[in-house]
Every structure is written in C-alpha cells, then in structure tokens.
C-alpha cells in the first residue's frame, strides 16, 4: 500500500530537517443541476397532470395533486431537480406521453 505522504530528510551539519510533501488531489466540480418544470395550459385535464407526476416523478397522489394545483394557479411549477441527462430524459418522456394521449401539456427544464 502506497501512502500519499512522503517524508524527505536532509542533513545540514547536526540539524535534521524533515519536510512533508503532501500530494493534493484536484477538486472536482459538481455538475450543474436542472429544474424540470410543468407548464399550465387550458386543455390538459388535471387528472392527466396528476397521473404524469405520479408516473414519471414518483410522487404520491397527494404530492402530485398539490403540484398540479400549483401549476393550475401559478402557471408553472418545479417538479424536481436533476442532473442534465436525467432532466432531459424526464422532459422527453413527459412530452412524448402527452403527445401520445393528444394533450398539449408542456414540460421544460432550466439550469438551477
């Protein structure tokens, strides 16, 4: 097993100096997160929005209902915060599902 700390000794006259060399690891930056948003429209049934929230975001019926009401009243609501790839996938799944059921429901993502 190799240690990250190396001791170096140097001798000057009778004094002994010890220096400690510490290898530092570069700090990795966390990837940016993205908010997934559901937008209100005048045509998609509230029950369908609740179903989408339960199915694609794993929300309980009560949580999905609350978010659906927020979308209905405020025009938009954050459904979750994810990495770019996951947010992009969720948006695509929701949009495809809404289209297949002939609803104009809109789902988008934006950087947090």
Secondary structure, DSSP 8 states (H G I E B T S, - for coil): ---SEEEEEEEETTEEEEEEEE----------EEEEEEE--SSS-HHHHHHHHHHHH---HHHHHHHHHHHHHHSEEEEEEEEHHHHHHHHHHHHHHHHHTT---EEEEEE-
